[in-house]
Amino acid sequence: MLKTSELRELGIEELQTKVLNLKKDLMQLRFQQKTGKLERQNALSQTKRDIARILTVINETKKAGKKK
């Protein structure tokens, strides 16, 4: 699980690469679920939450940059 405070310290480019990596992981997890080889059932929901958390931080950072 990624912490929001740690994510806010990263730059937008780093966050976007993390989102890409998590989306690839999510695709692999979905594939494992369909084939019946997924061991941790909560991994899908946790990955989705991490992606949403990172996208939220990216949007907050962009809005804060525009206000200044």
C-alpha positions, 0 to 999 in steps of 0.5 A: 500500500502506498502512502499519500504523504510519500506520494506527494513528495514525488514529481509528476513524472515519477507518479505517472511511471508508477501509474503505468507500472500499476496498470501493468500489474493490474492487467497481470492480476486480472489474467491470474484471476481468470486462470484461477492462479490468483493467490491474494484475492484483495490484490486487485482492489488494492492495486485499483486503490493505489492507482486512484490514490496516485491519480488524485495526487497528480491532479492535486499537484497540477491544480496547485501549480496552476493556482500559483 
